[in-house]
């Protein structure tokens, strides 16, 4: 199934450090671990190492929100102004929860990925140690003018998913991180998945590195605690459990899953389509979550027809992408 020579070449292309795992129908059929979880101390990565998955976290945010939709706490058609009150006044009053979930809100983004952003940039306008709660992000995502009329088109928006976390927290009366932990991770049996503080990582979590070589970590580049748009940690084994739980309706109902993975937008720049919290294969039925940030490169793909999960988790900014492209050839 796996061309190991081709995989080795892809891993060497950008000095990949991380894990590649393939699970089929509940059984691990292939895995490899590369490099170090902590370079200075020469701690090797294992197939059980946990990694930050950057924007892969958006699927968890979307599912936490959809749990609240199923419980009639919020509605997809609800205008977000209902929850924001006087906060974030530049967000158009017509923006709905569904607009945010599908990246069609048009709100200005605090981290615009179409700009000349580089992984070594210090993009956050406040000290990263202050970003340890959802409410702490309000001044960070404030002040960005509306880019287009809500619903007009697709434009990937990190800030939109922070707003979703804020809405979920205020509507439920529970912290966003607790919502994800209890309503998503616990339902799916993901004991090793959750938001970890970057300044107190446990022994089984990989430190993120900006470059293929050297010891420059991402500690000062990202929030100390991730939020709605990224920063959750997980493992290859938990990702397989996640997909199994999702497709069996243990997180949200199967009807809700079908709604979330319905193709809504073609995104040629990514060679993918987008649903609601999930990327989708450009032509087939495979479902994708992926992330890229300073010290993180990640993709997990699940094919529901064959019950196959392929996950690539990396702890450098660029290292995983040649491997991700090579493994994507398994899906047609």
N, C-alpha and C positions, 0 to 999 in steps of 0.2 A: 504493500500500500504506500509506503514512504520510500522515496528514493534517497537513501542516506547519503550518498555522495553529493547529490544536489542540495540536501539540507546542510551538509557540512560546508559547502561552498557559500551558501546563503548566510550561514552563521558567521563565517569568516569575513564576509564582505564589509560589515560595519562593526566587527568585534562584538557580536551579540553576547550578552550576559542575561540569562533568564531561563525559562522553562518552555518546552514544547510538549504538548500532551494531546493524545487522540483517544477518545472514548467512544465505543460503539455499543449501543444497546445495553448500557449498564456495565460495561467491562472495559477496563483500560487495556488498549492494544499496543500503545507506543508512548514512550516518554523519554525525554533527554533533558539534562540540566547542564548549564554552561556558566562558567565564571564564578564571581564572588558576590555574595550578599553584602559583605563589608570588605572593601578592597584593602584598606590599610591593615586590618587584622587578619586578612587572608581567610575569611570565613566562607566556605564554598556554598553556593546555591544548591539546594536539593529539590527534588520534584515536589516537596511539600512546602517549600518556602512561600510566604505570602508577599504579594506585590501590590503597590498602589496602581490602580487602573485608570486614573485620570477621568476622562469623560465617559468611560465605561460605566461610571457611577450613575449617569443620567437615566439608565434603565431602572435602577433601584429607586431613584426619585420619582420617575413616572409611575412605577408600580405602587409606591406609597400613596401618591395622589389618587390613583385609580381605586385603591382600597377605600379611600374616603368618599370617592364617587359612588362606589357600590354600597357604602353605608349611608348614603344620602346626606353626608356632611357638607359636601360641596357638589356642584354640578359642572359639567363640561362647558355649558353655556353661561355660567356665572361670569360676570364682569369682575375683573380683578380689583377694580377700585373699591368694591364692597369690602375687601379685606385690607386694602392698603390705607384707606381713609386719606389723611393728608400726606402720607409718606409717598416718595417717588412721584412728584407731581408731573413730571414730563412723560410718564406713561399714559398713552391715549386712554380715555375713558371707555372706549369700545373694545379694548383688549380683553379676551376671555381666557379662561383656563385652557381650553382646547387650543387656542392660538399659541400659548406658551409651550404646550406639550409637543406641538407639531412644528415649532420654529417658524411660525408665520405671524408672530405678534408685531414685528416691525420696530420693537423697542431698541433704543440705542444700547450697544453692548460694551460693557466695561473691559472686555478682553476680545477685541475684534480680530478673529483669526485671518481675516483677509488683509490686515494691515502688515506693516513690515516688522512684525513681532519675531524676535529670536529667543531661543530657549535661555540664553544667558542674560536676557533683560530682567531687570527688577521691575515688574509691571504693577505691583500693588502699591496704592498710594498711601497706605498706612502700614505701620510695623506689623509683620506677619503674626507676631505673638498675640495681637489683639483679636485676630480672626478665629475665635474659639467658640462662636455661637452664631446662629442664623441672624439674629437681630444686629450683630456686629457688622454684617455685610451691608446694611442699609446705606450708610454713607459712601461705601465703595461703589455701589451700583447706581447711585444717584447722580444726576447732572448730565445724563446722556440724552440728547434730543431724539424724539421719534424719527426713525429712518424712512418708514413708509406706512401707508394705511394698513391697519390690521387685516390680515387675510389676503392681502394682495399677492404675496409670493412667499417662497421659502427662503429663509436666510438664517443659517445656523447661529444660535445665540446662547452663549454661556450665561449671560446675565438673566435670561429668561428662566433658566432652571434654578437660579438662586431665588428669583421671585416665586417660583413654584414652591420651593422649600419654605419660604416665608409664609405663603398663603396656607400651606398644609399645617404648619405649626400654629398659626393664629386660629385657623378654623377648628382644629382638633383640640386645642388647649394642651398640647403635649409637645415637648421638644422634637424638632425634626429628626435628630439622630435616633431618638427613641422610637419614632414612627418607623424608620427604616429597619431598625434592629428587631422590633417586635412584630411588625406587620408584614415584613418581607423576609428578613433573614431567618427568624425563628420558624415561620411557616414553611420555609424551604429546607430547614435543617442545616443551615449554614453556620456551624459553630465557629468557623475561622474567618468569617467575613464581617467587616465593620469598619467604622471610622476610627483610625488610630492617630494619636498626636504624634507629629513628626519628631518632637523633641523627647519622646520616651517610647521609642519603638521596642517591641518585645524581641526576643532572641530569634524568632522564626520569621521576622519581617525584613525584607531587603531594603537597604538604603538606596535612594535614587541618586544617580550620577548624571551630570550634565553632558559629559563627553565619553567617547569610547575608551579613552585613557585618562589616567590621573585620578585624584581623590576629591575633586570639587563636587560636593553634594548639592542637592536642591533645597537644603534646609531653609535658606533665606529667600527662596524664590516663590514659595507656595504658602497658602494659609497653614498655620500650625495644626488646624483641624479642618478637614475637608467639609464641603457642604453640598448643596443641591446640584452643582455643576461638575463636581469631581472630588476625588480624594479618598474613596473607599479602598480598603485593602481586601484581597482575597487570594485564593490558591487555585491551582488547576483542578484539584479534586472538588472544591466547593463550586467552581464554575459548572462542572458536570452536574452536580446536584441541583444547582440553580436551574439549568435548562430542563432537567427532568421534572422538577417541581412546577416550573412555569407551564410547561406543555400539558401537564396532568391536571392543571387547575387548582393547585394547592396554595398558590399565592393570591391570585385573583381568578375569577371564574373563566372557564374556557371561552365563553362568549366575549368576555372582556379581552382576553388574549387575542382572539380573532380580530377585534376592533383595533388593538394596538399594533398588530402586524399587517394590517391592511395597507398596501402601498398607496401613498398619498402624493408623493413628489419624486420625480426623477432628479437625481443630483449628479450630473455628468462629471463634475470636478472630482467626485469621490468614486466614480464608477459604481455607484450604489443607488438604491432608492431609500426613501424614508417613510416610516409609519408614524408611530406615536411613542417616542422614547427608544425606538429600535431602528437601526439600519437594516436594510433588506438587500439580498442579492439582486443584481441588476436585471436578471431574467428568471431565476429559479426561486425556490421556496426557502432557501437558507436565510437564517436570521442572524444579525451581526450586532455585537456591541464592541466598541473600540475606543481607545483613548491615546492622546499624545500630549505630553507636557514636559516641562523640565524634569528630567530623570525618570520618565515613564513612557513606555511604548507598548501597546497592547491591542490584541484583538481576540475575541472568542466568537466562533461561528458554529451555529447548530443547524443541522439539516433534519427537520422533523420527519421526512420521508424515510430516512435510513437510521434515524436516531443516532447520528454521528455528531460528536462535538470535537472541534479542533481549537485549542487555545494556545496562544503565544503570549507570554508575559515577560516583559523586559524591564530592567532597572537602569537603563540609560535612555537618553532622549531619542536617539535614532536607531539604536542597534537592532531592534526587533523588525524593522520594516522590510528589509530584504527577506527575512524568514516569513513574515506575514504574506508577502507577495507570492513566495514560493508555495506556501501551504494553501493559499487561496485557489490554486490550480486544482485542488481536490474537489472543488465544487463547480458544477457546470449549470 
